[in-house]
Amino acid sequence: MKRYGAVIGVRKSKIVEYRKLHAAVWPGVLKMIKACNIRNYSIYLRKMPDGKNYLFSYFEYTGRNFKKDCAKMAADPTTQKWWAVCMPCQEPLKDRAKGEWWADMEEVFHQ
């Protein structure tokens, strides 16, 4: 099992919409997350001292081929529709790595 954490900005004008979407995540999206060996997926919201709002995600990957499972998820039509409604709510970090939407975070501690 490997743990992942990531961060992304969220548009202030879209926070209510983002909360509403995640209060009732589509069943097909939840099914695909599980089928791609992702467990304990959580997203946290925090307004930071810079006045901007950020989302922090955490999940545990239990599969054997993360890239393959990510490709499987990205190819899923329901997930693609979900991302199409969620992505306009988000503001990717300017310094994220090439190809990232959410910027990966380094795990520095786990008990």
C-alpha positions in Angstrom: 0.0 0.0 0.0 1.2 3.5 -0.8 -0.2 6.8 0.5 -0.7 9.8 -1.7 -1.3 13.5 -0.9 -2.0 16.3 -3.3 -3.1 20.0 -3.2 -5.0 22.3 -5.6 -6.6 25.7 -5.3 -10.4 26.0 -5.4 -12.2 29.1 -6.7 -13.9 31.0 -4.0 -17.0 31.4 -6.2 -17.2 27.6 -6.7 -16.8 26.4 -3.1 -20.5 25.9 -2.5 -20.8 24.0 -5.8 -17.8 21.9 -5.0 -19.1 21.0 -1.5 -22.5 20.1 -3.1 -20.9 17.8 -5.7 -18.9 16.0 -3.0 -21.8 15.6 -0.6 -23.4 13.4 -3.3 -20.6 11.9 -5.4 -22.0 9.9 -8.3 -22.1 6.2 -7.6 -20.3 5.4 -10.8 -17.4 7.6 -9.7 -17.2 5.9 -6.3 -17.3 2.5 -8.0 -14.4 3.4 -10.4 -12.3 4.8 -7.5 -12.7 1.4 -5.7 -12.0 -0.6 -9.0 -8.8 1.3 -9.4 -7.5 0.2 -6.0 -7.9 3.5 -4.2 -9.1 3.4 -0.5 -9.6 5.9 2.3 -9.9 8.8 -0.2 -10.5 12.1 1.6 -10.5 15.8 0.5 -10.1 18.6 2.9 -10.8 22.4 2.3 -8.8 25.2 4.0 -8.6 28.9 3.5 -4.9 29.8 4.0 -3.3 33.0 5.3 -2.8 34.2 1.7 -6.6 34.5 1.4 -6.9 31.7 -1.1 -8.8 28.4 -0.6 -7.1 25.1 -1.2 -8.2 21.4 -1.4 -5.9 18.8 0.1 -6.5 15.1 -0.9 -5.3 11.9 0.7 -5.7 8.3 -0.4 -4.2 4.9 -0.1 -3.4 2.9 -3.2 -3.5 -0.8 -2.8 -2.9 -2.0 -6.4 0.2 -3.1 -8.2 0.3 -0.7 -11.2 -0.7 2.9 -10.3 -0.2 4.2 -13.8 -2.4 1.5 -15.3 -5.1 2.1 -12.8 -4.9 5.9 -13.4 -5.3 5.3 -17.1 -8.3 3.0 -16.4 -9.9 5.8 -14.4 -9.2 8.4 -17.0 -10.7 6.3 -19.7 -14.0 5.8 -17.8 -16.8 7.9 -19.4 -18.5 8.6 -16.0 -15.3 9.8 -14.4 -14.6 12.0 -17.5 -18.1 13.6 -17.0 -17.4 14.0 -13.2 -14.1 15.7 -13.9 -15.8 18.0 -16.4 -18.0 19.4 -13.7 -15.3 19.4 -10.9 -12.4 20.9 -12.8 -13.9 24.3 -13.4 -14.1 24.6 -9.6 -10.4 24.1 -9.2 -7.3 26.2 -9.7 -4.1 24.2 -10.3 -1.0 25.5 -8.6 1.3 27.4 -10.9 4.4 25.4 -9.8 2.9 21.9 -10.2 4.9 19.3 -12.2 4.3 18.9 -15.9 1.2 16.7 -16.5 -0.2 17.2 -13.0 -3.6 18.7 -12.3 -3.4 18.3 -8.5 0.1 19.0 -7.3 1.7 16.0 -5.5 2.8 16.4 -1.9 5.6 14.7 -0.1 4.8 12.5 2.8 7.1 13.4 5.7 5.4 11.5 8.5 3.0 8.7 9.1 2.3 6.7 12.2 
